[in-house]
């Protein structure tokens, strides 16, 4: 089913080194895990992929062959989107997260380029590696998942992550991996090969059914529907003409109207409807979880409204999100649960990249879809290649359907699979279509030198992030009263690319609390101020920063930070108790009573304050 793949560029030693290094990176990255850091998969896979790319760029730098690339619409909008993502660092609140997220976007673009390059140089090697990788992932992840099974109820299923960081991520990657397994099955000439790939396909489908990830079920259903419809349509018909500019503009307008005008009112209506159901059955936990995702989407629109054009900056949704308050999210308020993504990659992108970045990526994606359809339309004779392109279209649509309800763009393995899939589609698009060239880029020695330095920097970013998570994990497992170790590990963890932990809590908050416990209040405040600079909307940072000012009698500033913490998390009682204490000391018992009435939880401290206030006013809480 490979459509008679042949090498387009004669291989030499340099190209062989490049393709082998890239193929090795594709093989290892989705499988590698590190148990020594907080997130066992993300950072180590980032490092693995960036090292693979760095080796490729090094060999490219050493080569004397001049490479010229014609920038067509597909490449232009993808490159422009990544460039914009890199630029968003300049207005992001948390620069460290912006750097990391921008490097991920750059790696995604590079995978797309390298996969396209490898398809021209050595397509057989690339597909061989993808076949090995897809089979290895299914077998190893299924074994891992089997060992993680404790029960078959919904809560226990979330503990099954396979080789991925989350059940939903495991399911979505299994879906993407199915494309390469199906391709391998159809391409295999030997019965043993077909049997192996068939077994892996069956295992993948069985695991997807068992995990019950609704977003992936929906994505798989949409992908199947797309394949069947396109196959039936193009089996008998051929569309005479596709107007690229007109269709692109029309789809862009519809997409913008949907996300900027239609979706938000629908979310509000769904929240209201869900509230009515939950009020009639308040202990129906599945309903509450559904409501939680809707609330995340609703609050994401608050971020979008504050930064509609440019966005809040790459990687900064997790920073800006609490500013929309945590009300309605009981796990965040009562269980101190944190959110790092809105469970919708489109809204995630829109909030961080604004209308500009969102439309750059959307334009790229729409053009790819249109050209895939044009390619399918032109392949009336080569049915095998036409079927492959239909598969590409269906799985890309399926992936972005999943993205509407989950967060696959966060992970390196998804980034690789998607960009290899896009590169494969692009490879066949180029073979069967003529492109308008916007301009040409020469990969001369200077350009390659800049690229080499850039990816050295990317590797450094990954290494420092790994180091940060390594010492953060050590800080977590330190004894709660071992304050000197907490301070030491926290200081070792931090760098210019690592300031907050994977739950969005600034490392300096942990360090500041250790200093406060040692009664070094000036050092504690210094740490809390640093924490506030990288995450000004974290309720614990705000509350403890307020306490550091209260300890030094800077009461006005203490009140400001306590009030901000109470605004962000209405069910968080600590700042309200602290405000009540201040007003009791100021003998403003009426104001103290207001904050005591606003408390949500009983505590000894609350009872003591109520008794004090009751002695001075009749209207006790």
C-alpha positions, -999 to 999 in steps of 0.1 A, spaced: 0 0 0 30 23 -2 23 35 -37 57 22 -50 79 43 -28 113 51 -42 142 73 -31 139 108 -46 174 119 -36 204 97 -41 216 86 -6 251 94 6 268 90 40 254 122 54 219 115 44 222 79 58 234 93 91 205 118 93 178 94 84 191 67 108 194 92 137 159 105 131 145 70 128 162 60 160 146 90 178 111 80 165 117 45 177 129 53 213 109 84 222 74 69 226 88 41 247 113 57 271 103 64 307 122 79 337 111 70 372 134 96 388 113 127 379 78 140 387 64 133 352 79 100 341 73 105 304 71 142 293 106 156 300 126 125 292 108 121 258 114 158 251 152 152 257 152 120 236 136 137 206 156 169 209 189 148 210 178 129 179 170 162 161 203 177 173 223 148 158 204 152 125 211 190 124 248 184 132 252 160 103 233 185 81 256 213 93 287 192 84 273 185 49 284 208 21 254 202 -1 233 233 -6 196 226 2 169 250 -11 134 247 2 104 262 -17 81 277 8 45 268 -3 13 276 16 15 246 38 50 253 49 45 290 52 16 288 76 31 261 97 64 279 100 46 312 107 26 296 135 57 282 152 75 315 148 46 332 164 46 307 193 82 314 199 75 352 198 48 348 225 75 343 250 79 380 251 45 387 266 40 355 287 38 358 325 58 327 332 88 328 308 100 294 318 68 277 307 67 297 275 102 286 266 94 249 272 61 250 252 78 270 224 105 244 222 79 217 219 63 236 190 97 239 173 103 202 177 69 194 162 78 215 131 112 198 129 97 163 130 74 174 101 104 186 81 126 156 90 99 131 82 93 148 49 131 148 42 134 111 52 105 101 30 125 116 1 158 100 11 149 66 26 111 60 29 116 23 35 137 29 66 111 53 80 82 29 75 103 0 89 110 20 121 73 31 123 63 -6 120 87 -17 148 77 12 170 40 7 166 42 -30 174 66 -24 203 43 2 218 12 -20 217 30 -50 233 49 -30 260 20 -7 268 -5 -35 271 18 -54 294 23 -22 315 -15 -16 315 -23 -51 326 0 -47 356 -18 -14 365 -53 -29 366 -67 -28 402 -104 -27 394 -128 -21 365 -147 8 379 -144 43 364 -121 57 391 -97 27 389 -95 30 351 -78 64 355 -48 46 371 -42 27 338 -18 48 318 2 22 299 34 39 288 18 74 289 11 99 316 -27 97 317 -54 73 307 -68 96 281 -33 102 266 -28 64 265 -61 60 246 -55 88 222 -20 75 214 -33 40 209 -57 55 183 -29 73 165 -8 42 166 -36 23 149 -29 42 117 6 28 115 -6 -7 125 -33 -7 98 -8 6 72 17 -22 82 -10 -48 80 -21 -37 45 15 -33 33 28 -66 47 34 -94 21 40 -122 45 14 -141 64 34 -140 96 36 -102 93 -1 -99 87 -8 -121 117 14 -100 140 -1 -67 129 -36 -81 130 -30 -93 166 -17 -58 175 -47 -41 159 -71 -64 178 -53 -57 211 -54 -20 205 -91 -20 197 -98 -42 228 -78 -19 251 -96 12 237 -130 -4 244 -118 -14 279 -105 20 288 -138 37 279 -123 70 269 -153 87 253 -133 113 234 -113 86 217 -144 65 210 -159 96 193 -127 103 174 -125 67 162 -161 68 151 -156 101 132 -125 87 116 -143 55 105 -172 75 91 -148 98 72 -130 68 57 -162 51 46 -178 82 31 -147 93 12 -140 58 0 -176 54 -13 -176 89 -28 -143 87 -46 -149 51 -57 -175 63 -82 -172 101 -85 -145 127 -91 -149 164 -80 -140 185 -110 -126 216 -93 -116 226 -57 -112 264 -52 -84 265 -25 -86 302 -15 -124 303 -14 -128 271 6 -100 281 30 -115 315 37 -150 300 41 -138 273 65 -117 299 85 -148 321 89 -169 292 100 -143 280 125 -139 315 140 -176 320 142 -180 286 160 -152 291 185 -157 329 191 -195 332 188 -213 299 190 -194 276 213 -194 299 244 -232 302 246 -236 265 241 -212 258 270 -232 282 292 -264 264 283 -249 230 289 -236 242 324 -271 254 333 -287 222 321 -261 201 339 -267 221 371 -304 213 370 -296 176 367 -270 177 395 -293 196 418 -319 168 415 -292 142 422 -263 160 440 -244 128 447 -242 117 411 -204 120 407 -202 113 369 -225 143 363 -202 165 384 -171 154 364 -189 163 332 -198 197 347 -161 202 356 -150 201 320 -176 225 309 -166 249 337 -130 247 325 -141 256 290 -162 285 303 -133 299 323 -110 295 293 -132 320 275 -125 344 303 -88 341 295 -95 346 258 -116 377 264 -87 393 284 -61 386 256 -82 380 224 -56 390 198 -22 378 210 -32 353 237 -18 349 272 15 334 259 27 299 251 24 275 281 6 301 302 -30 289 303 -22 271 336 -10 305 350 -39 327 338 -67 302 345 -71 307 383 -76 344 377 -110 334 364 -116 320 399 -119 284 410 -156 286 419 -176 256 407 -145 234 407 -148 216 441 -118 194 435 -96 225 430 -110 243 460 -115 215 486 -89 190 475 -62 214 463 -64 198 428 -47 218 400 -54 221 363 -27 225 336 -49 224 305 -86 230 296 -92 196 281 -97 212 246 -67 218 225 -85 243 203 -95 265 233 -60 259 248 -44 272 216 -69 301 213 -62 312 249 -24 310 246 -19 321 210 -49 344 206 -68 349 174 -36 354 155 -19 321 164 -51 302 163 -58 313 127 -23 306 116 -25 270 127 -61 266 115 -51 279 80 -23 254 79 -46 226 89 -74 236 64 -50 238 35 -36 203 44 -71 189 44 -81 205 11 -49 193 -6 -54 158 8 -89 158 -8 -74 172 -41 -48 144 -40 -75 117 -34 -95 133 -62 -65 129 -86 -56 93 -77 -84 76 -96 -59 51 -111 -37 43 -82 -63 30 -58 -38 18 -32 -23 53 -28 -58 68 -28 -68 45 0 -37 55 20 -46 92 16 -82 85 27 -67 68 58 -45 99 65 -74 122 62 -96 101 85 -70 97 112 -61 134 112 -98 143 115 -101 117 143 -71 131 161 -85 166 161 -119 153 172 -102 139 202 -83 172 207 -116 189 211 -122 170 244 -87 162 256 -51 174 256 -29 153 233 -9 183 221 8 183 255 28 151 248 59 143 227 47 110 214 15 125 201 35 154 186 56 128 167 28 107 155 7 136 143 36 153 125 47 121 108 11 115 97 10 151 84 44 147 67 32 115 50 2 133 37 24 162 26 47 138 8 20 124 -14 4 159 -18 36 172 -33 38 142 -57 3 149 -71 -1 187 -69 16 218 -81 22 245 -54 25 282 -56 59 291 -42 59 321 -19 97 323 -17 128 301 -14 150 295 16 186 284 12 199 261 40 234 275 38 262 272 64 250 302 84 214 290 85 225 255 95 248 270 122 218 289 137 198 258 136 225 238 153 228 264 181 190 265 184 188 228 190 217 228 214 196 253 233 166 230 231 186 201 245 198 224 274 161 233 281 152 197 283 182 188 305 174 217 329 137 207 330 147 172 339 171 184 366 144 206 380 119 177 382 145 154 396 152 178 426 115 187 429 107 150 434 134 148 460 119 179 477 84 162 477 97 131 494 117 150 520 104 149 556 79 178 562 101 191 590 134 187 572 133 224 561 170 226 552 167 198 527 135 213 512 154 246 507 184 229 493 164 207 468 142 237 458 171 259 451 188 231 431 156 225 410 153 261 397 167 275 365 156 300 339 135 273 323 121 257 355 103 278 380 71 259 387 63 223 393 41 201 371 11 212 391 17 249 384 30 256 420 61 278 421 91 260 435 99 292 456 66 287 474 79 254 489 112 271 497 94 301 512 73 280 535 105 262 547 121 295 555 89 307 573 90 275 594 126 284 604 113 318 613 134 335 587 105 358 576 125 382 554 139 353 533 104 337 532 89 369 518 117 371 492 108 336 481 70 343 481 76 374 460 96 354 434 68 328 434 42 356 429 62 369 399 59 336 381 24 327 392 4 357 405 -29 338 407 -20 308 428 -41 309 459 -15 294 483 12 319 471 -12 348 476 -22 337 510 13 330 523 26 362 507 -1 380 526 10 363 558 46 373 553 34 410 551 12 405 582 42 392 602 60 425 595 29 447 602 25 458 565 -12 453 570 -25 470 538 -5 447 516 -14 417 537 -51 425 532 -46 429 494 -31 395 490 -56 378 513 -85 393 495 -70 383 461 -66 347 474 -102 347 487 -115 360 453 -97 333 433 -109 305 456 -141 314 474 -141 280 493 -105 285 505 -110 295 541 -74 304 552 -73 339 537 -107 348 551 -97 336 585 -65 356 582 -86 387 573 -109 381 602 -79 380 625 -66 413 612 -100 430 616 -105 415 651 -71 430 661 -82 463 646 -114 460 666 -135 462 634 -158 433 645 -184 441 618 -159 435 590 -145 404 608 -180 390 610 -185 394 573 -155 372 566 -165 347 592 -199 343 576 -182 337 543 -164 306 556 -173 272 541 -157 248 566 -158 244 604 -125 246 623 -113 253 658 -99 287 646 -133 297 632 -150 288 665 -125 309 685 -130 339 662 -167 336 664 -167 336 702 -146 368 702 -168 386 677 -200 375 695 -189 394 726 -190 427 706 -219 424 681 -253 409 683 -254 396 647 -231 366 651 -225 342 622 
